[in-house]
Amino acid sequence: MTHAFYVYSAYGFAALLTIAVTLWVWADGRARRKELAVLEASGIRRRSARAKDGA
């Protein structure tokens, strides 16, 4: 094994993992937004969306 092969394979592996994690986070974010839309459509609201009258 040459030094260049080791370095390039390490960079490739790191890039692959970075892309995989980025795609995973993106897909999970979309899923959470869809889940939140379903909950809000059913009448469930976030606590931060309460009326400002103090209740």
C-alpha positions as CSV (number, residue, x, y, z in Angstrom):
1,M,0.0,0.0,0.0
2,T,1.3,3.4,-0.9
3,H,1.0,6.5,1.1
4,A,-1.1,8.2,-1.6
5,F,-3.6,5.3,-1.7
6,Y,-4.0,5.6,2.1
7,V,-4.5,9.4,2.0
8,Y,-6.9,9.3,-0.9
9,S,-9.0,6.5,0.5
10,A,-9.2,8.3,3.9
11,Y,-10.4,11.5,2.2
12,G,-12.9,9.5,0.1
13,F,-14.2,7.7,3.1
14,A,-14.6,11.0,5.0
15,A,-16.4,12.6,2.0
16,L,-18.7,9.6,1.7
17,L,-19.6,9.8,5.4
18,T,-20.1,13.5,5.2
19,I,-22.5,13.1,2.3
20,A,-24.3,10.3,4.0
21,V,-24.9,12.2,7.2
22,T,-26.0,15.3,5.3
23,L,-28.5,13.3,3.3
24,W,-29.8,11.6,6.5
25,V,-30.2,14.9,8.3
26,W,-32.0,16.4,5.3
27,A,-34.4,13.4,4.9
28,D,-35.1,13.4,8.7
29,G,-35.8,17.1,8.6
30,R,-38.3,16.6,5.8
31,A,-40.0,13.8,7.8
32,R,-40.2,15.9,10.9
33,R,-41.8,18.8,9.0
34,K,-44.4,16.5,7.5
35,E,-45.1,15.0,10.9
36,L,-45.5,18.5,12.3
37,A,-47.8,19.5,9.5
38,V,-50.0,16.5,10.2
39,L,-50.1,17.4,13.9
40,E,-50.9,21.0,13.3
41,A,-53.6,20.1,10.7
42,S,-55.3,17.9,13.4
43,G,-55.5,20.9,15.8
44,I,-52.4,20.3,17.9
45,R,-50.4,23.4,18.2
46,R,-46.9,24.2,19.6
47,R,-46.7,25.9,23.0
48,S,-44.8,28.7,21.4
49,A,-47.8,29.4,19.1
50,R,-50.1,30.1,22.1
51,A,-52.1,33.3,22.2
52,K,-50.3,36.3,23.6
53,D,-53.0,37.1,26.2
54,G,-51.0,35.3,28.9
55,A,-53.2,32.2,29.0
